[in-house]
Amino acid sequence: MTTEKKYIHSDRMISLIAENYRLIQVMSRFGIPMGFGDKTVSEVCSDAGVDTDTFLAVVNFIIDGFSSFNADTDVSVQSLLHFLRQSHIYFLQYCLPAIRLKLLDSIRMRPTDISFLILKLFDEYVQEVSTHMNYEDETVFKYVQSILNGMPQPNYKINTYSEHHDQVGSKLKELKSIIIKYCPADAHSNQLNDALYDIYRCEEELESHCRIEDCILVPAIMRLEERHA
């Protein structure tokens, strides 16, 4: 994979979006709104109360194809935590429900055919994602916040999370295969193809989300743990 341009503080934010439209979602999850004119990355982040180094760490990690990241990079854990929490809200409250609606619109539900299996697998996948993200929200992120508050929880370490951070993807791969191989004959093709496209895109975004947690969040928390040791 060819390494893409690394962005810096003085680059225009509009350039990031024009050259990498997928970064629109990154901006949204950091809480950065549109309408920033020709301001630089640093100026836009400052206006939104976002740590610029953390924003750029995530942006450059994504556009570089997750091929490299300096684990010693100093990031704002608070900004990163906000980004990850907002990502959970996006997946669970918007992205996955929107895909389910598209699946419902594209197939006729009958409990004895492939249409029923498609929705069943999708719902099982959503439940796995929800369980995983709820664990992060209620256990991992609360632990991280306790460190930031100067009162780390004594019975937990971030490597526990790192060792068990399995990506939930087996059911989604099975679902994609079933849709492609056994698409119901009476399905609305354009709508089902649109849903399938969104499933692929969601899968890529979830993998990106997991890599950011593993490669940026975990090393940052390990450094904080060392300071409180």
C-alpha positions as CSV (number, residue, x, y, z in Angstrom):
1,M,0.0,0.0,0.0
2,T,1.3,3.4,-0.9
3,T,1.7,5.7,2.0
4,E,-0.5,8.8,1.7
5,K,0.4,12.3,2.7
6,K,0.7,13.0,6.5
7,Y,-1.3,16.0,7.6
8,I,0.1,18.6,10.0
9,H,-1.3,21.5,12.1
10,S,-1.0,24.1,9.3
11,D,-2.8,22.2,6.6
12,R,-6.3,23.5,5.7
13,M,-9.0,21.3,7.1
14,I,-10.9,21.6,3.8
15,S,-7.9,19.8,2.1
16,L,-8.3,16.8,4.4
17,I,-11.9,16.3,3.5
18,A,-11.4,17.0,-0.3
19,E,-8.5,14.4,-0.4
20,N,-10.0,11.9,2.0
21,Y,-13.8,12.1,2.3
22,R,-13.9,9.2,4.8
23,L,-12.4,11.6,7.3
24,I,-15.9,13.3,7.5
25,Q,-16.9,10.7,10.0
26,V,-13.7,11.2,12.0
27,M,-14.5,14.9,12.3
28,S,-18.0,14.2,13.3
29,R,-16.9,11.8,16.1
30,F,-14.5,14.4,17.5
31,G,-17.4,16.9,17.6
32,I,-16.0,19.1,14.8
33,P,-18.8,20.7,12.8
34,M,-18.8,21.8,9.1
35,G,-18.6,25.4,8.2
36,F,-15.0,26.0,9.1
37,G,-14.1,28.0,5.9
38,D,-10.4,28.0,5.0
39,K,-9.1,27.6,8.6
40,T,-6.2,25.3,9.4
41,V,-6.5,22.0,11.2
42,S,-5.1,23.6,14.3
43,E,-7.6,26.5,14.2
44,V,-10.6,24.3,13.5
45,C,-9.6,21.9,16.4
46,S,-9.1,24.8,18.7
47,D,-12.5,26.2,17.9
48,A,-14.1,22.8,18.6
49,G,-12.1,22.2,21.8
50,V,-10.3,19.2,20.3
51,D,-6.7,18.4,20.9
52,T,-5.0,18.8,17.5
53,D,-2.3,16.3,18.1
54,T,-4.8,13.6,18.9
55,F,-7.0,14.5,15.9
56,L,-4.0,14.3,13.6
57,A,-2.8,11.0,15.2
58,V,-6.1,9.4,14.4
59,V,-6.3,11.0,10.9
60,N,-2.8,10.0,9.8
61,F,-3.2,6.5,11.3
62,I,-6.3,6.0,9.2
63,I,-5.0,7.4,5.9
64,D,-1.7,5.5,6.3
65,G,-3.7,2.3,6.2
66,F,-2.9,1.4,9.8
67,S,0.5,0.3,8.7
68,S,2.5,2.2,11.3
69,F,2.0,4.3,14.5
70,N,4.5,5.5,17.0
71,A,3.2,4.1,20.3
72,D,5.1,6.9,22.1
73,T,3.0,9.6,20.5
74,D,1.6,11.9,23.2
75,V,-2.1,12.1,22.7
76,S,-4.9,13.6,24.8
77,V,-6.6,10.5,26.3
78,Q,-9.7,12.7,27.1
79,S,-10.1,13.7,23.5
80,L,-9.5,10.2,22.3
81,L,-12.1,8.8,24.8
82,H,-14.7,11.3,23.5
83,F,-14.0,10.2,19.9
84,L,-14.4,6.5,20.8
85,R,-17.6,7.1,22.8
86,Q,-19.1,9.0,19.9
87,S,-18.1,6.2,17.6
88,H,-20.1,3.8,19.7
89,I,-23.1,6.1,19.5
90,Y,-22.7,6.3,15.7
91,F,-22.5,2.5,15.2
92,L,-25.2,1.5,17.6
93,Q,-27.7,4.3,17.2
94,Y,-27.3,5.2,13.5
95,C,-25.2,3.0,11.2
96,L,-26.4,-0.4,12.2
97,P,-30.1,0.5,12.6
98,A,-30.0,2.2,9.2
99,I,-28.6,-0.9,7.5
100,R,-31.3,-3.0,9.2
101,L,-34.0,-0.8,7.7
102,K,-32.5,-1.1,4.3
103,L,-32.4,-4.9,4.6
104,L,-36.1,-4.9,5.6
105,D,-37.0,-2.7,2.7
106,S,-35.1,-4.9,0.2
107,I,-36.4,-8.4,1.2
108,R,-39.8,-9.9,1.8
109,M,-39.8,-11.4,5.3
110,R,-41.0,-15.0,5.4
111,P,-39.9,-17.2,8.3
112,T,-39.1,-20.2,6.1
113,D,-36.7,-18.7,3.5
114,I,-33.3,-17.1,3.1
115,S,-34.7,-13.6,3.9
116,F,-35.4,-14.6,7.5
117,L,-31.9,-16.0,7.9
118,I,-30.4,-12.8,6.5
119,L,-32.1,-10.6,9.1
120,K,-31.5,-13.2,11.9
121,L,-27.7,-13.2,11.2
122,F,-27.6,-9.4,11.1
123,D,-29.5,-9.1,14.4
124,E,-27.1,-11.6,16.0
125,Y,-24.1,-9.6,14.7
126,V,-25.6,-6.3,16.1
127,Q,-26.0,-7.9,19.5
128,E,-22.4,-9.0,19.5
129,V,-21.3,-5.5,18.6
130,S,-23.6,-4.0,21.2
131,T,-22.3,-6.4,23.9
132,H,-18.7,-5.6,23.0
133,M,-19.2,-1.8,23.0
134,N,-21.2,-1.9,26.2
135,Y,-18.3,-3.7,27.9
136,E,-16.0,-0.9,26.7
137,D,-18.3,1.8,27.8
138,E,-19.1,0.4,31.2
139,T,-15.7,-1.2,32.1
140,V,-12.8,-0.1,29.9
141,F,-13.7,3.6,29.4
142,K,-14.8,4.0,33.1
143,Y,-11.4,2.6,34.1
144,V,-9.7,5.0,31.8
145,Q,-11.7,7.9,33.2
146,S,-10.7,6.8,36.7
147,I,-7.1,7.2,35.8
148,L,-7.7,10.6,34.3
149,N,-9.4,11.6,37.5
150,G,-6.3,10.5,39.5
151,M,-8.1,7.6,41.2
152,P,-7.3,4.5,39.1
153,Q,-9.4,1.4,39.8
154,P,-7.1,-1.1,41.6
155,N,-8.4,-4.4,40.1
156,Y,-8.1,-3.7,36.4
157,K,-5.3,-3.1,33.9
158,I,-5.6,-2.1,30.3
159,N,-3.7,-5.1,29.1
160,T,-6.6,-7.2,30.3
161,Y,-8.7,-5.4,27.7
162,S,-6.0,-5.6,25.1
163,E,-5.6,-9.4,25.4
164,H,-9.3,-10.0,25.0
165,H,-10.1,-7.4,22.4
166,D,-11.4,-9.7,19.7
167,Q,-13.0,-8.2,16.7
168,V,-16.6,-9.4,16.2
169,G,-16.8,-10.2,12.6
170,S,-17.5,-13.9,11.9
171,K,-21.3,-13.5,11.6
172,L,-20.9,-10.5,9.3
173,K,-18.7,-12.5,6.9
174,E,-21.3,-15.2,6.9
175,L,-24.0,-12.7,6.2
176,K,-22.2,-11.1,3.3
177,S,-21.6,-14.6,1.8
178,I,-25.3,-15.6,2.1
179,I,-26.5,-12.3,0.5
180,I,-24.1,-12.7,-2.4
181,K,-24.6,-16.4,-3.0
182,Y,-28.3,-16.9,-2.2
183,C,-29.9,-13.5,-2.8
184,P,-33.7,-14.0,-2.7
185,A,-35.1,-13.9,-6.2
186,D,-37.8,-11.4,-5.3
187,A,-35.5,-9.0,-3.5
188,H,-35.3,-5.4,-4.5
189,S,-31.8,-5.6,-6.1
190,N,-30.8,-1.9,-5.9
191,Q,-31.9,-1.7,-2.2
192,L,-30.3,-4.9,-1.3
193,N,-27.0,-4.0,-3.1
194,D,-27.1,-0.6,-1.2
195,A,-27.5,-2.5,2.1
196,L,-24.7,-4.8,1.2
197,Y,-22.4,-1.9,0.3
198,D,-23.2,-0.3,3.7
199,I,-22.4,-3.6,5.4
200,Y,-18.9,-3.7,3.8
201,R,-18.4,0.0,4.7
202,C,-19.5,-0.6,8.3
203,E,-17.2,-3.6,8.6
204,E,-14.2,-1.4,7.5
205,E,-15.1,1.3,9.9
206,L,-15.5,-1.1,12.8
207,E,-12.1,-2.6,12.0
208,S,-10.6,0.9,11.9
209,H,-12.3,1.6,15.3
210,C,-10.7,-1.5,16.8
211,R,-7.3,-0.6,15.5
212,I,-7.4,2.9,16.9
213,E,-8.3,1.4,20.3
214,D,-5.5,-1.2,20.1
215,C,-2.7,1.0,18.6
216,I,-3.5,4.4,20.1
217,L,-5.6,4.1,23.2
218,V,-4.0,1.1,24.8
219,P,-0.4,2.4,24.6
220,A,-1.5,5.8,26.0
221,I,-3.2,4.1,28.9
222,M,-0.2,2.0,29.6
223,R,1.9,5.1,29.9
224,L,-0.7,6.6,32.4
225,E,-0.6,3.3,34.4
226,E,3.2,3.6,34.7
227,R,2.9,7.1,36.0
228,H,0.5,5.9,38.7
229,A,2.4,2.8,39.6
